[in-house]
Amino acid sequence: MLYLPPPLLGPLGHGANLSHFASAVPPRSRRTANRRKRGGRQPTLASQFKQSLNDLVSGINETAVHYVRCIKPNQNASSSEFDMQGVHEQLRCQGILEAIRIARAAYPNRLVHREIISRYAFCLYDDSLAKPGGAVTEEKIRKTSDAKRKAELLMQALNLDTSTYQIGRTKVFFRRVALEEMEASRGRVVDRKLTKLQAAVRRMIYRKRFVEMRVAAITVQARGRAFSARRSFVRLRAALIRIQCVCRVINARKELYRRRYGVAATKIQTRIRLVIYRGKYVRLRAAAIIVQREARRYNAMRSYVIALKEAKEEAKMVNIVNRLQERLAEEMKCREAAEARLAEVAAFPEDDPDGATTLARLSMSSAASEEDGDDSRRRVKELEAQVKELEASLARKDDELAQTQTQLQERGEQLAEAQVQLAAVEDGGTARIALRPFPRRRRRSATR
């Protein structure tokens, strides 16, 4: 393959069509090919050059060409230095800065109408880029036959600045901002659709797993229930066999006893004793239950009445104390006001005529306030006496409560003793019932 330096390929630009180079190289004629086949001559240098150039041009036409320009960071070949001025001069001399400026000022990105429709039709489903209202839909664009009209409808439906794109006859030219917004919008829509697709696939997978797990669980449950039922049946059968054996043994023993002692006398004695002791036991148990119930009811009622009375008296005492404290505070305020008036009377001079009038008024008011103060002192003393009486009554109520609690404790101890005696009586009755029900045969024969 022939290597061409970048200065020769520079004028071609990115993605340039090199078909005219291929047309400049004449193809090999059939005659030359036939001669080579017949004579077997080696290819010449010119033919090798032509073949290498043709291969290069065809390879370049099939790919998108990108060129790399090397920029030296400094003149000292150091990895830690960066010469800003030198790098800027290299970029300016190579025309890169001018090319970037021209590309930014113009429309560097261009796409065919069909490619625009196929790639960016997803942007209609993006609320951030599509215009509100939805006048232009994807179905309306597909029904349009003209590719340019489709591109115009699509660009009108998007919320883009008209200065960032231009629609040509076969292509649409974009500035960098417009294409970036469309790419971002397409990425959001594709991500959303892929998320929904993944959710549906995961739902199908987990639904299948759930059905399989449910079938497996039902099978396991059926097997487990069958095993449990089988085990219960075996146990029940074994228990029934044992019960039958025990019943047969009991029946055999009963038959033996009947034949040995006589069934009639034994049954009569047993029933009489059972009725006697059963009646005693039932009467004792009923009496014990009644005693316990009445004792608990009495204790609960007494406690409830005492607590209710104490709560009412305590609330009443608290209200009385609060009212007394309020009245005491009012009397103290009246007393302070009277003292203040007396101080004002003492402060007036004797030779002032206006002051004499004011002094007379204040003296009258002070006399009245003194009378009010005496009344308030008397009331305060009465209130203090009432408070002391209330405190004494509260102390008496506390003593009565303590005595009541002591009585309740004594009643509880008596009830516990009664229960112990009742339990002893019940144990004695049971022991009497468990006595041997059959008399000796010799006595029975002697009685006969």
C-alpha positions in Angstrom: 0.0 0.0 0.0 1.3 3.5 -0.9 1.6 6.0 1.9 0.5 9.6 1.1 1.7 12.4 3.5 -0.9 14.6 5.2 -0.1 17.7 3.2 -1.3 15.9 0.1 -4.5 14.7 1.8 -5.2 17.9 3.7 -7.3 19.6 1.0 -9.5 16.5 0.8 -11.1 17.2 4.2 -13.1 14.9 6.5 -15.1 12.3 4.6 -14.2 13.6 1.2 -14.9 11.5 -1.9 -11.7 10.3 -3.6 -13.4 8.8 -6.6 -11.7 11.4 -8.9 -8.3 10.0 -7.9 -9.4 6.6 -8.9 -10.7 7.9 -12.2 -7.3 9.6 -12.8 -5.6 6.2 -12.7 -6.4 4.3 -15.9 -7.4 0.7 -15.5 -5.5 -2.2 -16.9 -6.5 -3.2 -20.3 -7.6 -6.7 -21.2 -4.6 -6.9 -23.6 -2.1 -6.3 -20.8 -3.9 -8.8 -18.6 -3.8 -11.4 -21.4 -0.2 -10.8 -22.0 0.6 -11.4 -18.3 -1.4 -14.5 -18.4 0.4 -15.8 -21.5 3.9 -14.6 -20.9 3.9 -14.7 -17.0 5.8 -11.4 -16.9 6.4 -9.7 -13.5 4.4 -6.5 -12.7 6.3 -3.3 -13.3 6.8 -0.6 -10.8 4.3 1.7 -12.5 1.6 -1.1 -12.3 2.4 -1.7 -8.7 2.1 2.0 -8.0 -1.3 2.2 -9.8 -2.6 -0.9 -7.9 -1.5 0.5 -4.6 -3.1 3.9 -5.3 -6.4 2.2 -6.4 -6.4 0.1 -3.2 -5.7 3.2 -1.1 -8.5 5.2 -2.7 -11.1 2.4 -2.3 -10.1 1.9 1.3 -10.4 5.7 2.0 -13.9 5.8 0.3 -15.1 2.9 2.5 -14.1 4.6 5.8 -14.5 7.9 7.6 -11.0 9.5 7.6 -9.7 11.3 10.7 -6.4 13.0 10.8 -4.2 13.5 13.9 -2.0 16.5 14.1 0.9 16.4 16.5 1.6 19.4 18.7 4.9 19.8 20.6 4.3 21.0 24.2 7.8 22.5 24.5 11.1 22.7 22.7 13.1 20.9 25.4 11.5 17.5 24.9 10.4 17.5 28.6 7.4 15.7 29.9 6.7 18.2 32.7 6.8 21.5 30.7 4.0 23.1 28.7 4.7 26.2 26.6 1.4 27.9 26.1 2.8 30.4 23.6 4.5 27.8 21.5 1.4 25.5 21.4 -0.8 28.5 20.4 1.6 29.4 17.6 1.5 25.8 16.3 -2.3 25.7 16.3 -2.5 29.0 14.6 0.1 28.2 12.0 -1.6 24.8 11.2 -4.9 26.5 10.7 -6.7 24.6 13.4 -7.9 27.7 15.3 -9.3 29.2 12.1 -11.0 25.9 11.2 -12.6 25.7 14.6 -13.8 29.3 14.4 -15.3 28.8 11.0 -16.9 25.5 12.1 -18.4 27.2 15.2 -19.7 30.2 13.1 -21.2 27.9 10.4 -23.1 24.6 10.5 -20.5 21.9 11.0 -22.9 19.0 11.4 -25.0 17.9 8.5 -27.3 14.9 8.1 -29.5 13.6 5.3 -33.3 14.0 5.7 -34.0 10.2 6.0 -31.3 9.9 8.6 -32.8 12.8 10.6 -36.2 11.1 10.5 -34.9 7.7 11.4 -32.6 8.9 14.2 -34.4 11.8 15.9 -38.1 10.9 15.5 -37.8 9.7 19.2 -37.5 13.4 20.2 -41.3 13.8 19.7 -41.8 11.8 22.9 -39.5 14.0 25.0 -41.6 16.6 26.9 -38.5 18.8 27.6 -37.7 19.2 23.9 -41.0 18.6 22.0 -43.4 21.6 21.8 -46.6 21.4 23.9 -49.8 20.6 22.2 -48.6 17.7 20.0 -49.9 19.1 16.6 -47.2 17.1 14.8 -47.1 13.3 15.6 -45.0 10.5 14.3 -47.9 9.1 12.3 -48.4 12.4 10.5 -44.7 12.5 9.6 -44.8 8.9 8.3 -47.8 9.6 6.2 -45.9 12.4 4.4 -44.1 11.1 1.3 -41.6 13.9 0.8 -38.4 13.4 2.9 -37.7 17.1 3.1 -41.3 17.8 4.3 -40.8 15.1 6.9 -37.6 16.8 8.1 -39.4 20.2 8.2 -42.3 18.8 10.2 -40.0 17.2 12.7 -37.9 20.3 13.2 -41.1 22.4 13.6 -42.3 20.0 16.3 -39.1 20.4 18.3 -38.5 23.3 20.6 -35.3 24.5 19.0 -34.0 27.9 18.0 -34.4 28.4 14.2 -31.0 30.0 14.1 -29.3 26.8 15.2 -30.3 24.7 12.1 -31.0 25.1 8.4 -33.0 22.8 6.2 -31.4 22.2 2.8 -32.6 20.4 -0.3 -31.1 17.0 0.7 -29.6 17.7 4.1 -30.2 19.5 7.4 -27.3 21.6 8.7 -27.0 21.9 12.5 -25.0 24.0 14.9 -23.3 22.2 17.8 -26.0 23.3 20.4 -29.0 22.0 18.4 -27.4 18.6 17.7 -26.4 18.2 21.3 -29.9 19.0 22.5 -31.4 16.5 20.0 -28.9 13.8 21.0 -29.6 14.4 24.7 -33.4 14.2 24.0 -33.0 11.0 22.0 -30.9 9.5 24.7 -33.5 10.3 27.3 -36.3 8.7 25.2 -34.2 5.7 24.4 -33.3 5.2 28.0 -36.9 5.4 29.0 -38.1 2.9 26.4 -35.2 0.6 27.2 -36.1 0.8 30.9 -39.7 -0.1 30.1 -38.5 -3.0 27.9 -36.2 -4.2 30.7 -39.1 -4.0 33.2 -41.3 -6.0 30.9 -38.6 -8.7 30.3 -37.8 -8.8 34.0 -41.6 -9.1 34.8 -41.9 -12.0 32.3 -38.8 -13.7 33.8 -39.9 -13.3 37.4 -43.5 -14.2 36.5 -42.1 -17.5 35.0 -40.0 -18.1 38.1 -43.0 -17.3 40.3 -45.2 -19.8 38.5 -42.5 -22.4 38.7 -42.0 -21.7 42.4 -45.8 -21.8 43.0 -46.1 -25.2 41.2 -43.1 -26.5 43.2 -44.6 -25.1 46.5 -48.0 -26.7 45.7 -46.2 -30.0 45.0 -44.2 -29.8 48.2 -47.3 -28.9 50.2 -49.2 -31.8 48.7 -46.3 -34.2 49.5 -46.1 -32.7 53.0 -49.8 -33.0 53.6 -49.8 -36.6 52.4 -46.9 -37.5 54.6 -48.5 -35.8 57.6 -51.9 -37.5 56.9 -50.1 -40.8 56.5 -48.2 -40.4 59.8 -51.4 -39.2 61.6 -53.3 -42.3 60.3 -50.5 -44.6 61.4 -50.4 -43.1 64.8 -54.2 -43.1 65.1 -54.4 -46.7 64.1 -51.7 -47.6 66.6 -53.6 -45.6 69.3 -56.9 -47.3 68.5 -55.3 -50.7 68.7 -53.9 -49.8 72.1 -57.2 -48.5 73.3 -58.9 -51.7 72.1 -56.4 -53.8 74.0 -56.9 -51.7 77.1 -60.7 -51.9 76.8 -60.5 -55.6 76.3 -58.3 -55.9 79.4 -60.7 -53.8 81.5 -63.7 -55.8 80.3 -61.9 -59.0 81.2 -61.1 -57.7 84.6 -64.7 -56.5 85.1 -66.0 -59.9 84.2 -63.5 -61.5 86.6 -64.6 -59.2 89.4 -68.2 -59.7 88.7 -67.8 -63.4 88.8 -65.7 -63.3 91.9 -67.5 -60.8 94.2 -70.9 -60.0 92.7 -71.7 -57.0 90.6 -74.9 -55.8 92.3 -73.6 -55.1 95.9 -70.5 -53.5 94.6 -72.3 -51.1 92.4 -74.8 -50.1 95.1 -72.0 -49.4 97.6 -70.0 -47.5 95.1 -72.9 -45.3 93.9 -74.0 -44.5 97.5 -70.5 -43.4 98.5 -70.1 -41.5 95.3 -73.3 -39.6 95.8 -72.5 -38.8 99.5 -69.0 -37.5 98.9 -69.9 -35.9 95.6 -72.6 -33.9 97.3 -70.3 -32.8 100.1 -67.6 -31.8 97.6 -70.1 -29.9 95.4 -71.5 -28.0 98.4 -68.1 -27.2 99.8 -66.9 -26.0 96.4 -70.0 -23.8 95.9 -69.6 -22.4 99.4 -66.0 -21.6 98.7 -66.8 -19.9 95.4 -69.5 -17.8 97.0 -67.2 -16.8 99.9 -64.4 -15.9 97.5 -66.8 -14.0 95.2 -68.4 -12.0 98.0 -65.1 -11.3 99.6 -63.6 -10.0 96.3 -66.8 -8.0 95.6 -66.7 -6.5 99.1 -63.1 -5.6 98.8 -63.5 -4.2 95.3 -66.6 -2.2 96.3 -64.9 -0.9 99.5 -61.8 0.1 97.6 -63.8 1.8 94.8 -66.0 3.8 97.3 -62.9 4.8 99.3 -61.0 5.8 96.3 -63.9 7.7 94.8 -64.6 9.6 98.1 -60.9 10.4 98.4 -60.7 11.7 94.9 -63.8 13.9 95.4 -62.5 15.2 98.7 -59.1 15.8 97.3 -60.5 17.7 94.3 -62.7 19.7 96.7 -59.8 20.5 99.0 -57.6 21.6 96.0 -60.4 23.9 94.7 -60.9 25.4 98.2 -57.1 26.0 98.7 -56.9 27.6 95.2 -59.8 30.0 96.0 -58.3 30.8 99.4 -54.9 31.6 97.8 -56.5 33.8 95.2 -58.4 35.7 97.9 -55.2 36.0 100.0 -53.4 37.5 96.9 -56.2 40.0 96.4 -56.1 41.1 100.1 -52.3 41.5 99.9 -52.7 43.7 96.8 -55.3 45.9 98.7 -53.0 46.1 101.6 -50.0 47.2 99.5 -52.2 49.9 97.8 -53.2 51.2 101.2 -49.6 51.5 102.3 -48.7 53.3 99.2 -51.5 55.8 99.8 -50.3 56.4 103.3 -46.8 57.1 102.1 -48.2 59.7 99.6 -50.1 61.4 102.5 -47.0 61.6 104.6 -45.0 63.2 101.7 -47.3 66.3 101.3 -46.3 69.6 103.0 -48.6 71.3 105.6 -48.6 74.9 104.2 -49.8 74.0 100.6 -53.6 74.7 100.3 -54.0 72.4 97.3 -51.9 69.9 99.1 -54.3 70.3 102.2 -57.3 69.4 100.1 -55.5 66.5 98.5 -54.2 65.5 101.9 -57.8 65.5 103.3 -58.9 63.3 100.4 -56.0 60.9 100.8 -56.5 60.8 104.6 -60.1 59.8 104.0 -59.1 57.2 101.4 -56.3 56.0 103.8 -58.8 55.6 106.6 -61.0 53.6 104.3 -58.1 51.6 103.2 -57.1 51.0 106.8 -60.6 49.7 107.5 -60.3 47.5 104.4 -56.9 46.3 105.6 -58.4 45.3 109.0 -61.1 43.5 107.2 -58.6 41.8 104.9 -56.4 40.8 107.9 -59.4 39.3 109.6 -60.3 37.4 106.4 -56.8 36.2 106.1 -56.9 34.8 109.6 -60.2 33.2 108.9 -58.8 31.6 105.7 -55.7 30.4 107.5 -57.9 28.8 110.1 -60.0 27.1 107.4 -56.8 25.8 105.7 -55.6 24.3 109.0 -59.0 22.7 109.5 -58.8 21.2 106.0 -55.3 19.9 106.6 -56.5 18.3 109.8 -59.4 16.6 108.0 -57.0 15.3 105.3 -54.8 13.8 108.1 -57.9 12.1 109.6 -58.8 10.7 106.2 -55.3 9.3 105.8 -55.6 7.6 109.2 -59.0 6.1 108.2 -57.5 4.9 104.9 -54.6 3.2 106.7 -57.1 1.5 109.1 -59.2 0.3 106.2 -56.2 -1.1 104.5 -55.2 -2.9 107.7 -58.7 -4.4 107.9 -58.5 -5.5 104.2 -55.2 -7.3 104.9 -56.8 -9.1 107.9 -59.8 -10.1 105.8 -57.4 -11.4 103.1 -55.5 -13.5 105.6 -58.8 -14.9 107.0 -59.8 -15.7 103.4 -56.5 -17.5 102.7 -56.9 -19.6 105.9 -60.5 -20.5 104.8 -59.2 -21.6 101.4 -56.5 -23.7 103.0 -59.1 -25.4 105.2 -61.4 -25.9 102.2 -58.5 -27.5 100.3 -57.8 -29.8 103.3 -61.4 -30.8 103.4 -61.5 -31.5 99.7 -58.3 -33.7 100.0 -59.9 -35.6 102.9 -63.1 -36.3 100.9 -61.2 -37.4 97.9 -59.1 -39.8 100.1 -62.4 -41.2 101.5 -63.8 -41.7 98.0 -60.6 -43.6 97.0 -61.2 -46.3 99.7 -61.5 -49.9 98.7 -65.1 -50.4 97.6 -65.4 -54.1 98.1 -65.8 -55.8 101.5 -64.1 -59.1 102.4 -65.8 -62.2 101.1 -65.7 -63.9 104.5 -67.7 -61.1 106.1 -70.3 -61.2 103.3 -70.7 -64.9 103.7 -71.0 -64.5 107.4 -73.7 -61.9 107.0 -75.6 -64.1 104.7 
